[in-house]
């Protein structure tokens, strides 16, 4: 594993690969993608499941698209290592890139897929998520992640490949935490992550 880094609050200098990735996967085209219904979403997820780039990974739907009536939301997916499958940073980066690009440029109509990778996989049952829980996630080095680093809201991370970043962050510091559903656990009200659904 690479060493952890911190980034200056000054504007970072992007490599040509990073700038190209920002334009292609997070630029104007991505901002104008219309919502898609659940049938179209599942069709695309099953196509992704069969992609060679994802052969070593499990693919899980997570987030608000698991709730009825959430068709206007982005499609959040988590990749996780398949049992017994070796994987590398290059494979993770390629799989993340493929998910995002496939949704924008190969699916018809285009759809916005937000992929992440978790070494331990996603939550698959309903358990409390205290705000101090550390979430370890790998994603593409998107403009949103750049802003988190620039604003000092992402302190512990490592870069990998050309466009990948893995970071450690408390659940309570994430943008999605206030939006999570809540339930009583042992008499205490607490947010929880929706149990993930594996795409087979």
mmCIF file of the C-alpha atoms, coordinates in Angstrom:
data_MODEL
# 
_entry.id   MODEL 
# 
loop_
_atom_site.group_PDB 
_atom_site.id 
_atom_site.type_symbol 
_atom_site.label_atom_id 
_atom_site.label_alt_id 
_atom_site.label_comp_id 
_atom_site.label_asym_id 
_atom_site.label_entity_id 
_atom_site.label_seq_id 
_atom_site.pdbx_PDB_ins_code 
_atom_site.Cartn_x 
_atom_site.Cartn_y 
_atom_site.Cartn_z 
_atom_site.occupancy 
_atom_site.B_iso_or_equiv 
_atom_site.pdbx_formal_charge 
_atom_site.auth_seq_id 
_atom_site.auth_comp_id 
_atom_site.auth_asym_id 
_atom_site.auth_atom_id 
_atom_site.pdbx_PDB_model_num 
ATOM 1   C CA . UNK A 1 1   ? 0.000   0.000   0.000   1.00 0.00 ? 1   UNK A CA 1 
ATOM 2   C CA . UNK A 1 2   ? 1.282   3.467   -0.839  1.00 0.00 ? 2   UNK A CA 1 
ATOM 3   C CA . UNK A 1 3   ? 2.020   5.964   1.882   1.00 0.00 ? 3   UNK A CA 1 
ATOM 4   C CA . UNK A 1 4   ? -0.644  8.408   3.001   1.00 0.00 ? 4   UNK A CA 1 
ATOM 5   C CA . UNK A 1 5   ? -0.580  11.957  1.680   1.00 0.00 ? 5   UNK A CA 1 
ATOM 6   C CA . UNK A 1 6   ? -1.959  15.384  2.297   1.00 0.00 ? 6   UNK A CA 1 
ATOM 7   C CA . UNK A 1 7   ? -2.602  17.973  -0.365  1.00 0.00 ? 7   UNK A CA 1 
ATOM 8   C CA . UNK A 1 8   ? -2.083  21.708  -0.206  1.00 0.00 ? 8   UNK A CA 1 
ATOM 9   C CA . UNK A 1 9   ? -5.182  23.910  -0.128  1.00 0.00 ? 9   UNK A CA 1 
ATOM 10  C CA . UNK A 1 10  ? -3.764  25.589  -3.243  1.00 0.00 ? 10  UNK A CA 1 
ATOM 11  C CA . UNK A 1 11  ? -5.139  24.438  -6.591  1.00 0.00 ? 11  UNK A CA 1 
ATOM 12  C CA . UNK A 1 12  ? -3.501  21.097  -7.428  1.00 0.00 ? 12  UNK A CA 1 
ATOM 13  C CA . UNK A 1 13  ? -1.659  20.536  -10.661 1.00 0.00 ? 13  UNK A CA 1 
ATOM 14  C CA . UNK A 1 14  ? -3.454  17.839  -12.617 1.00 0.00 ? 14  UNK A CA 1 
ATOM 15  C CA . UNK A 1 15  ? -1.773  15.417  -14.968 1.00 0.00 ? 15  UNK A CA 1 
ATOM 16  C CA . UNK A 1 16  ? -3.067  15.199  -18.554 1.00 0.00 ? 16  UNK A CA 1 
ATOM 17  C CA . UNK A 1 17  ? -4.655  11.824  -17.657 1.00 0.00 ? 17  UNK A CA 1 
ATOM 18  C CA . UNK A 1 18  ? -6.522  13.388  -14.728 1.00 0.00 ? 18  UNK A CA 1 
ATOM 19  C CA . UNK A 1 19  ? -7.714  16.352  -16.774 1.00 0.00 ? 19  UNK A CA 1 
ATOM 20  C CA . UNK A 1 20  ? -8.909  14.048  -19.529 1.00 0.00 ? 20  UNK A CA 1 
ATOM 21  C CA . UNK A 1 21  ? -10.742 11.863  -17.005 1.00 0.00 ? 21  UNK A CA 1 
ATOM 22  C CA . UNK A 1 22  ? -12.419 14.896  -15.422 1.00 0.00 ? 22  UNK A CA 1 
ATOM 23  C CA . UNK A 1 23  ? -13.689 16.109  -18.785 1.00 0.00 ? 23  UNK A CA 1 
ATOM 24  C CA . UNK A 1 24  ? -14.851 12.721  -20.033 1.00 0.00 ? 24  UNK A CA 1 
ATOM 25  C CA . UNK A 1 25  ? -16.390 11.245  -16.876 1.00 0.00 ? 25  UNK A CA 1 
ATOM 26  C CA . UNK A 1 26  ? -17.381 14.287  -14.798 1.00 0.00 ? 26  UNK A CA 1 
ATOM 27  C CA . UNK A 1 27  ? -17.710 17.104  -17.328 1.00 0.00 ? 27  UNK A CA 1 
ATOM 28  C CA . UNK A 1 28  ? -20.586 18.741  -19.154 1.00 0.00 ? 28  UNK A CA 1 
ATOM 29  C CA . UNK A 1 29  ? -21.977 15.488  -20.539 1.00 0.00 ? 29  UNK A CA 1 
ATOM 30  C CA . UNK A 1 30  ? -22.296 13.957  -17.078 1.00 0.00 ? 30  UNK A CA 1 
ATOM 31  C CA . UNK A 1 31  ? -24.097 17.028  -15.768 1.00 0.00 ? 31  UNK A CA 1 
ATOM 32  C CA . UNK A 1 32  ? -26.841 16.716  -18.384 1.00 0.00 ? 32  UNK A CA 1 
ATOM 33  C CA . UNK A 1 33  ? -27.670 13.024  -18.028 1.00 0.00 ? 33  UNK A CA 1 
ATOM 34  C CA . UNK A 1 34  ? -31.379 12.513  -17.384 1.00 0.00 ? 34  UNK A CA 1 
ATOM 35  C CA . UNK A 1 35  ? -32.687 10.116  -14.719 1.00 0.00 ? 35  UNK A CA 1 
ATOM 36  C CA . UNK A 1 36  ? -33.447 6.551   -15.808 1.00 0.00 ? 36  UNK A CA 1 
ATOM 37  C CA . UNK A 1 37  ? -36.085 4.158   -14.511 1.00 0.00 ? 37  UNK A CA 1 
ATOM 38  C CA . UNK A 1 38  ? -35.360 1.003   -12.546 1.00 0.00 ? 38  UNK A CA 1 
ATOM 39  C CA . UNK A 1 39  ? -35.779 -1.323  -15.533 1.00 0.00 ? 39  UNK A CA 1 
ATOM 40  C CA . UNK A 1 40  ? -33.112 0.533   -17.517 1.00 0.00 ? 40  UNK A CA 1 
ATOM 41  C CA . UNK A 1 41  ? -30.855 0.681   -14.461 1.00 0.00 ? 41  UNK A CA 1 
ATOM 42  C CA . UNK A 1 42  ? -31.018 -3.076  -13.904 1.00 0.00 ? 42  UNK A CA 1 
ATOM 43  C CA . UNK A 1 43  ? -30.394 -3.756  -17.575 1.00 0.00 ? 43  UNK A CA 1 
ATOM 44  C CA . UNK A 1 44  ? -27.171 -1.740  -17.404 1.00 0.00 ? 44  UNK A CA 1 
ATOM 45  C CA . UNK A 1 45  ? -26.080 -3.322  -14.111 1.00 0.00 ? 45  UNK A CA 1 
ATOM 46  C CA . UNK A 1 46  ? -26.462 -6.801  -15.585 1.00 0.00 ? 46  UNK A CA 1 
ATOM 47  C CA . UNK A 1 47  ? -24.415 -5.743  -18.609 1.00 0.00 ? 47  UNK A CA 1 
ATOM 48  C CA . UNK A 1 48  ? -21.713 -4.453  -16.265 1.00 0.00 ? 48  UNK A CA 1 
ATOM 49  C CA . UNK A 1 49  ? -21.791 -7.709  -14.334 1.00 0.00 ? 49  UNK A CA 1 
ATOM 50  C CA . UNK A 1 50  ? -20.699 -9.545  -17.494 1.00 0.00 ? 50  UNK A CA 1 
ATOM 51  C CA . UNK A 1 51  ? -17.882 -7.124  -18.376 1.00 0.00 ? 51  UNK A CA 1 
ATOM 52  C CA . UNK A 1 52  ? -14.347 -8.604  -18.352 1.00 0.00 ? 52  UNK A CA 1 
ATOM 53  C CA . UNK A 1 53  ? -13.152 -5.541  -16.411 1.00 0.00 ? 53  UNK A CA 1 
ATOM 54  C CA . UNK A 1 54  ? -15.328 -6.629  -13.455 1.00 0.00 ? 54  UNK A CA 1 
ATOM 55  C CA . UNK A 1 55  ? -14.576 -10.360 -13.603 1.00 0.00 ? 55  UNK A CA 1 
ATOM 56  C CA . UNK A 1 56  ? -12.637 -10.367 -10.305 1.00 0.00 ? 56  UNK A CA 1 
ATOM 57  C CA . UNK A 1 57  ? -15.168 -8.234  -8.453  1.00 0.00 ? 57  UNK A CA 1 
ATOM 58  C CA . UNK A 1 58  ? -18.568 -8.592  -6.899  1.00 0.00 ? 58  UNK A CA 1 
ATOM 59  C CA . UNK A 1 59  ? -20.968 -5.840  -8.001  1.00 0.00 ? 59  UNK A CA 1 
ATOM 60  C CA . UNK A 1 60  ? -23.510 -4.405  -5.559  1.00 0.00 ? 60  UNK A CA 1 
ATOM 61  C CA . UNK A 1 61  ? -26.220 -1.770  -5.841  1.00 0.00 ? 61  UNK A CA 1 
ATOM 62  C CA . UNK A 1 62  ? -26.195 0.527   -2.804  1.00 0.00 ? 62  UNK A CA 1 
ATOM 63  C CA . UNK A 1 63  ? -27.663 3.840   -1.729  1.00 0.00 ? 63  UNK A CA 1 
ATOM 64  C CA . UNK A 1 64  ? -30.990 5.514   -2.307  1.00 0.00 ? 64  UNK A CA 1 
ATOM 65  C CA . UNK A 1 65  ? -31.768 3.623   -5.544  1.00 0.00 ? 65  UNK A CA 1 
ATOM 66  C CA . UNK A 1 66  ? -32.643 0.698   -3.288  1.00 0.00 ? 66  UNK A CA 1 
ATOM 67  C CA . UNK A 1 67  ? -35.687 2.639   -2.061  1.00 0.00 ? 67  UNK A CA 1 
ATOM 68  C CA . UNK A 1 68  ? -38.945 2.818   -4.070  1.00 0.00 ? 68  UNK A CA 1 
ATOM 69  C CA . UNK A 1 69  ? -39.457 6.078   -5.959  1.00 0.00 ? 69  UNK A CA 1 
ATOM 70  C CA . UNK A 1 70  ? -35.757 7.030   -6.146  1.00 0.00 ? 70  UNK A CA 1 
ATOM 71  C CA . UNK A 1 71  ? -35.374 6.899   -9.909  1.00 0.00 ? 71  UNK A CA 1 
ATOM 72  C CA . UNK A 1 72  ? -34.007 10.445  -10.090 1.00 0.00 ? 72  UNK A CA 1 
ATOM 73  C CA . UNK A 1 73  ? -30.941 9.464   -8.032  1.00 0.00 ? 73  UNK A CA 1 
ATOM 74  C CA . UNK A 1 74  ? -27.531 8.516   -9.362  1.00 0.00 ? 74  UNK A CA 1 
ATOM 75  C CA . UNK A 1 75  ? -26.774 4.793   -9.485  1.00 0.00 ? 75  UNK A CA 1 
ATOM 76  C CA . UNK A 1 76  ? -24.359 4.055   -6.638  1.00 0.00 ? 76  UNK A CA 1 
ATOM 77  C CA . UNK A 1 77  ? -22.473 0.780   -6.919  1.00 0.00 ? 77  UNK A CA 1 
ATOM 78  C CA . UNK A 1 78  ? -19.812 -0.851  -4.793  1.00 0.00 ? 78  UNK A CA 1 
ATOM 79  C CA . UNK A 1 79  ? -17.220 -3.271  -6.130  1.00 0.00 ? 79  UNK A CA 1 
ATOM 80  C CA . UNK A 1 80  ? -15.676 -5.832  -3.796  1.00 0.00 ? 80  UNK A CA 1 
ATOM 81  C CA . UNK A 1 81  ? -13.122 -8.612  -4.303  1.00 0.00 ? 81  UNK A CA 1 
ATOM 82  C CA . UNK A 1 82  ? -14.631 -11.962 -5.211  1.00 0.00 ? 82  UNK A CA 1 
ATOM 83  C CA . UNK A 1 83  ? -13.564 -14.687 -2.751  1.00 0.00 ? 83  UNK A CA 1 
ATOM 84  C CA . UNK A 1 84  ? -10.327 -16.264 -3.896  1.00 0.00 ? 84  UNK A CA 1 
ATOM 85  C CA . UNK A 1 85  ? -9.718  -13.705 -6.652  1.00 0.00 ? 85  UNK A CA 1 
ATOM 86  C CA . UNK A 1 86  ? -6.488  -11.762 -6.724  1.00 0.00 ? 86  UNK A CA 1 
ATOM 87  C CA . UNK A 1 87  ? -6.779  -8.078  -7.555  1.00 0.00 ? 87  UNK A CA 1 
ATOM 88  C CA . UNK A 1 88  ? -4.501  -5.085  -7.910  1.00 0.00 ? 88  UNK A CA 1 
ATOM 89  C CA . UNK A 1 89  ? -4.697  -1.298  -7.905  1.00 0.00 ? 89  UNK A CA 1 
ATOM 90  C CA . UNK A 1 90  ? -4.648  -1.366  -11.712 1.00 0.00 ? 90  UNK A CA 1 
ATOM 91  C CA . UNK A 1 91  ? -7.636  -3.717  -11.784 1.00 0.00 ? 91  UNK A CA 1 
ATOM 92  C CA . UNK A 1 92  ? -9.543  -1.549  -9.302  1.00 0.00 ? 92  UNK A CA 1 
ATOM 93  C CA . UNK A 1 93  ? -8.877  1.612   -11.309 1.00 0.00 ? 93  UNK A CA 1 
ATOM 94  C CA . UNK A 1 94  ? -9.877  -0.081  -14.580 1.00 0.00 ? 94  UNK A CA 1 
ATOM 95  C CA . UNK A 1 95  ? -13.108 -1.434  -13.064 1.00 0.00 ? 95  UNK A CA 1 
ATOM 96  C CA . UNK A 1 96  ? -14.077 1.963   -11.593 1.00 0.00 ? 96  UNK A CA 1 
ATOM 97  C CA . UNK A 1 97  ? -13.368 3.689   -14.905 1.00 0.00 ? 97  UNK A CA 1 
ATOM 98  C CA . UNK A 1 98  ? -15.345 1.097   -16.856 1.00 0.00 ? 98  UNK A CA 1 
ATOM 99  C CA . UNK A 1 99  ? -18.456 1.474   -14.666 1.00 0.00 ? 99  UNK A CA 1 
ATOM 100 C CA . UNK A 1 100 ? -18.533 5.247   -14.992 1.00 0.00 ? 100 UNK A CA 1 
ATOM 101 C CA . UNK A 1 101 ? -17.726 5.343   -18.702 1.00 0.00 ? 101 UNK A CA 1 
ATOM 102 C CA . UNK A 1 102 ? -20.132 2.539   -19.587 1.00 0.00 ? 102 UNK A CA 1 
ATOM 103 C CA . UNK A 1 103 ? -23.050 4.396   -18.046 1.00 0.00 ? 103 UNK A CA 1 
ATOM 104 C CA . UNK A 1 104 ? -22.239 7.657   -19.819 1.00 0.00 ? 104 UNK A CA 1 
ATOM 105 C CA . UNK A 1 105 ? -21.135 6.498   -23.247 1.00 0.00 ? 105 UNK A CA 1 
ATOM 106 C CA . UNK A 1 106 ? -22.262 2.922   -23.912 1.00 0.00 ? 106 UNK A CA 1 
ATOM 107 C CA . UNK A 1 107 ? -25.661 2.673   -22.238 1.00 0.00 ? 107 UNK A CA 1 
ATOM 108 C CA . UNK A 1 108 ? -28.650 4.083   -24.121 1.00 0.00 ? 108 UNK A CA 1 
ATOM 109 C CA . UNK A 1 109 ? -29.944 6.366   -22.832 1.00 0.00 ? 109 UNK A CA 1 
ATOM 110 C CA . UNK A 1 110 ? -26.913 7.463   -20.820 1.00 0.00 ? 110 UNK A CA 1 
ATOM 111 C CA . UNK A 1 111 ? -27.065 7.045   -17.053 1.00 0.00 ? 111 UNK A CA 1 
ATOM 112 C CA . UNK A 1 112 ? -24.942 8.341   -14.187 1.00 0.00 ? 112 UNK A CA 1 
ATOM 113 C CA . UNK A 1 113 ? -23.128 5.556   -12.317 1.00 0.00 ? 113 UNK A CA 1 
ATOM 114 C CA . UNK A 1 114 ? -21.077 6.418   -9.217  1.00 0.00 ? 114 UNK A CA 1 
ATOM 115 C CA . UNK A 1 115 ? -18.748 3.460   -8.536  1.00 0.00 ? 115 UNK A CA 1 
ATOM 116 C CA . UNK A 1 116 ? -16.641 2.805   -5.451  1.00 0.00 ? 116 UNK A CA 1 
ATOM 117 C CA . UNK A 1 117 ? -14.493 -0.088  -4.246  1.00 0.00 ? 117 UNK A CA 1 
ATOM 118 C CA . UNK A 1 118 ? -14.433 -1.448  -0.698  1.00 0.00 ? 118 UNK A CA 1 
ATOM 119 C CA . UNK A 1 119 ? -12.010 -4.188  0.279   1.00 0.00 ? 119 UNK A CA 1 
ATOM 120 C CA . UNK A 1 120 ? -14.417 -5.562  2.867   1.00 0.00 ? 120 UNK A CA 1 
ATOM 121 C CA . UNK A 1 121 ? -17.409 -5.199  0.582   1.00 0.00 ? 121 UNK A CA 1 
ATOM 122 C CA . UNK A 1 122 ? -20.617 -3.273  1.266   1.00 0.00 ? 122 UNK A CA 1 
ATOM 123 C CA . UNK A 1 123 ? -23.054 -3.669  4.143   1.00 0.00 ? 123 UNK A CA 1 
ATOM 124 C CA . UNK A 1 124 ? -25.327 -6.623  3.440   1.00 0.00 ? 124 UNK A CA 1 
ATOM 125 C CA . UNK A 1 125 ? -27.542 -6.476  6.510   1.00 0.00 ? 125 UNK A CA 1 
ATOM 126 C CA . UNK A 1 126 ? -29.195 -3.797  8.592   1.00 0.00 ? 126 UNK A CA 1 
ATOM 127 C CA . UNK A 1 127 ? -26.741 -2.686  11.277  1.00 0.00 ? 127 UNK A CA 1 
ATOM 128 C CA . UNK A 1 128 ? -26.213 0.710   12.954  1.00 0.00 ? 128 UNK A CA 1 
ATOM 129 C CA . UNK A 1 129 ? -23.655 3.077   11.467  1.00 0.00 ? 129 UNK A CA 1 
ATOM 130 C CA . UNK A 1 130 ? -22.289 5.355   14.207  1.00 0.00 ? 130 UNK A CA 1 
ATOM 131 C CA . UNK A 1 131 ? -20.817 8.629   12.897  1.00 0.00 ? 131 UNK A CA 1 
ATOM 132 C CA . UNK A 1 132 ? -17.300 7.647   14.034  1.00 0.00 ? 132 UNK A CA 1 
ATOM 133 C CA . UNK A 1 133 ? -17.228 4.496   11.877  1.00 0.00 ? 133 UNK A CA 1 
ATOM 134 C CA . UNK A 1 134 ? -14.264 4.625   9.495   1.00 0.00 ? 134 UNK A CA 1 
ATOM 135 C CA . UNK A 1 135 ? -15.191 3.906   5.886   1.00 0.00 ? 135 UNK A CA 1 
ATOM 136 C CA . UNK A 1 136 ? -12.371 2.845   3.562   1.00 0.00 ? 136 UNK A CA 1 
ATOM 137 C CA . UNK A 1 137 ? -13.245 3.483   -0.074  1.00 0.00 ? 137 UNK A CA 1 
ATOM 138 C CA . UNK A 1 138 ? -11.462 3.679   -3.417  1.00 0.00 ? 138 UNK A CA 1 
ATOM 139 C CA . UNK A 1 139 ? -12.881 5.909   -6.157  1.00 0.00 ? 139 UNK A CA 1 
ATOM 140 C CA . UNK A 1 140 ? -11.870 7.829   -9.232  1.00 0.00 ? 140 UNK A CA 1 
ATOM 141 C CA . UNK A 1 141 ? -9.998  11.070  -8.490  1.00 0.00 ? 141 UNK A CA 1 
ATOM 142 C CA . UNK A 1 142 ? -13.036 13.168  -9.350  1.00 0.00 ? 142 UNK A CA 1 
ATOM 143 C CA . UNK A 1 143 ? -13.455 16.951  -9.060  1.00 0.00 ? 143 UNK A CA 1 
ATOM 144 C CA . UNK A 1 144 ? -15.639 16.289  -5.989  1.00 0.00 ? 144 UNK A CA 1 
ATOM 145 C CA . UNK A 1 145 ? -12.824 14.401  -4.262  1.00 0.00 ? 145 UNK A CA 1 
ATOM 146 C CA . UNK A 1 146 ? -10.396 17.176  -5.210  1.00 0.00 ? 146 UNK A CA 1 
ATOM 147 C CA . UNK A 1 147 ? -12.683 19.698  -3.485  1.00 0.00 ? 147 UNK A CA 1 
ATOM 148 C CA . UNK A 1 148 ? -12.782 17.586  -0.319  1.00 0.00 ? 148 UNK A CA 1 
ATOM 149 C CA . UNK A 1 149 ? -8.992  17.536  -0.185  1.00 0.00 ? 149 UNK A CA 1 
ATOM 150 C CA . UNK A 1 150 ? -8.678  21.235  -1.014  1.00 0.00 ? 150 UNK A CA 1 
ATOM 151 C CA . UNK A 1 151 ? -11.175 22.108  1.742   1.00 0.00 ? 151 UNK A CA 1 
ATOM 152 C CA . UNK A 1 152 ? -9.341  19.982  4.297   1.00 0.00 ? 152 UNK A CA 1 
ATOM 153 C CA . UNK A 1 153 ? -12.239 17.523  4.642   1.00 0.00 ? 153 UNK A CA 1 
ATOM 154 C CA . UNK A 1 154 ? -10.221 14.540  3.447   1.00 0.00 ? 154 UNK A CA 1 
ATOM 155 C CA . UNK A 1 155 ? -7.058  14.038  5.454   1.00 0.00 ? 155 UNK A CA 1 
ATOM 156 C CA . UNK A 1 156 ? -6.044  10.397  5.064   1.00 0.00 ? 156 UNK A CA 1 
ATOM 157 C CA . UNK A 1 157 ? -5.705  9.022   1.568   1.00 0.00 ? 157 UNK A CA 1 
ATOM 158 C CA . UNK A 1 158 ? -3.390  7.455   -0.959  1.00 0.00 ? 158 UNK A CA 1 
ATOM 159 C CA . UNK A 1 159 ? -3.263  7.932   -4.722  1.00 0.00 ? 159 UNK A CA 1 
ATOM 160 C CA . UNK A 1 160 ? -2.881  4.945   -7.019  1.00 0.00 ? 160 UNK A CA 1 
ATOM 161 C CA . UNK A 1 161 ? -2.660  4.395   -10.749 1.00 0.00 ? 161 UNK A CA 1 
ATOM 162 C CA . UNK A 1 162 ? -3.332  7.395   -12.969 1.00 0.00 ? 162 UNK A CA 1 
ATOM 163 C CA . UNK A 1 163 ? -6.755  8.411   -11.668 1.00 0.00 ? 163 UNK A CA 1 
ATOM 164 C CA . UNK A 1 164 ? -7.460  6.414   -8.503  1.00 0.00 ? 164 UNK A CA 1 
ATOM 165 C CA . UNK A 1 165 ? -7.635  7.413   -4.850  1.00 0.00 ? 165 UNK A CA 1 
ATOM 166 C CA . UNK A 1 166 ? -8.317  5.369   -1.733  1.00 0.00 ? 166 UNK A CA 1 
ATOM 167 C CA . UNK A 1 167 ? -9.354  7.224   1.397   1.00 0.00 ? 167 UNK A CA 1 
ATOM 168 C CA . UNK A 1 168 ? -10.378 6.695   5.003   1.00 0.00 ? 168 UNK A CA 1 
ATOM 169 C CA . UNK A 1 169 ? -13.142 8.903   6.394   1.00 0.00 ? 169 UNK A CA 1 
ATOM 170 C CA . UNK A 1 170 ? -15.557 8.931   9.309   1.00 0.00 ? 170 UNK A CA 1 
ATOM 171 C CA . UNK A 1 171 ? -19.107 8.127   8.240   1.00 0.00 ? 171 UNK A CA 1 
ATOM 172 C CA . UNK A 1 172 ? -20.426 11.239  9.963   1.00 0.00 ? 172 UNK A CA 1 
ATOM 173 C CA . UNK A 1 173 ? -18.225 13.452  7.768   1.00 0.00 ? 173 UNK A CA 1 
ATOM 174 C CA . UNK A 1 174 ? -19.732 12.212  4.494   1.00 0.00 ? 174 UNK A CA 1 
ATOM 175 C CA . UNK A 1 175 ? -22.404 14.082  2.539   1.00 0.00 ? 175 UNK A CA 1 
ATOM 176 C CA . UNK A 1 176 ? -24.711 11.056  2.525   1.00 0.00 ? 176 UNK A CA 1 
ATOM 177 C CA . UNK A 1 177 ? -24.727 10.493  6.295   1.00 0.00 ? 177 UNK A CA 1 
ATOM 178 C CA . UNK A 1 178 ? -27.499 12.996  7.135   1.00 0.00 ? 178 UNK A CA 1 
ATOM 179 C CA . UNK A 1 179 ? -29.668 11.437  4.406   1.00 0.00 ? 179 UNK A CA 1 
ATOM 180 C CA . UNK A 1 180 ? -29.474 7.870   5.743   1.00 0.00 ? 180 UNK A CA 1 
ATOM 181 C CA . UNK A 1 181 ? -32.595 6.132   7.056   1.00 0.00 ? 181 UNK A CA 1 
ATOM 182 C CA . UNK A 1 182 ? -32.764 5.627   10.804  1.00 0.00 ? 182 UNK A CA 1 
ATOM 183 C CA . UNK A 1 183 ? -33.892 2.791   13.017  1.00 0.00 ? 183 UNK A CA 1 
ATOM 184 C CA . UNK A 1 184 ? -33.789 1.891   16.695  1.00 0.00 ? 184 UNK A CA 1 
ATOM 185 C CA . UNK A 1 185 ? -30.987 -0.466  17.692  1.00 0.00 ? 185 UNK A CA 1 
ATOM 186 C CA . UNK A 1 186 ? -31.068 -1.652  21.322  1.00 0.00 ? 186 UNK A CA 1 
ATOM 187 C CA . UNK A 1 187 ? -33.348 1.270   22.124  1.00 0.00 ? 187 UNK A CA 1 
ATOM 188 C CA . UNK A 1 188 ? -31.116 3.896   20.489  1.00 0.00 ? 188 UNK A CA 1 
ATOM 189 C CA . UNK A 1 189 ? -32.040 5.664   17.244  1.00 0.00 ? 189 UNK A CA 1 
ATOM 190 C CA . UNK A 1 190 ? -29.170 5.423   14.755  1.00 0.00 ? 190 UNK A CA 1 
ATOM 191 C CA . UNK A 1 191 ? -28.612 5.822   10.996  1.00 0.00 ? 191 UNK A CA 1 
ATOM 192 C CA . UNK A 1 192 ? -27.818 2.738   8.946   1.00 0.00 ? 192 UNK A CA 1 
ATOM 193 C CA . UNK A 1 193 ? -26.653 1.908   5.452   1.00 0.00 ? 193 UNK A CA 1 
ATOM 194 C CA . UNK A 1 194 ? -29.283 0.237   3.293   1.00 0.00 ? 194 UNK A CA 1 
ATOM 195 C CA . UNK A 1 195 ? -28.295 -3.423  2.829   1.00 0.00 ? 195 UNK A CA 1 
ATOM 196 C CA . UNK A 1 196 ? -26.635 -3.829  -0.548  1.00 0.00 ? 196 UNK A CA 1 
ATOM 197 C CA . UNK A 1 197 ? -28.146 -5.961  -3.304  1.00 0.00 ? 197 UNK A CA 1 
ATOM 198 C CA . UNK A 1 198 ? -25.688 -8.063  -5.304  1.00 0.00 ? 198 UNK A CA 1 
ATOM 199 C CA . UNK A 1 199 ? -25.970 -7.924  -9.073  1.00 0.00 ? 199 UNK A CA 1 
ATOM 200 C CA . UNK A 1 200 ? -25.742 -11.492 -10.414 1.00 0.00 ? 200 UNK A CA 1 
# 
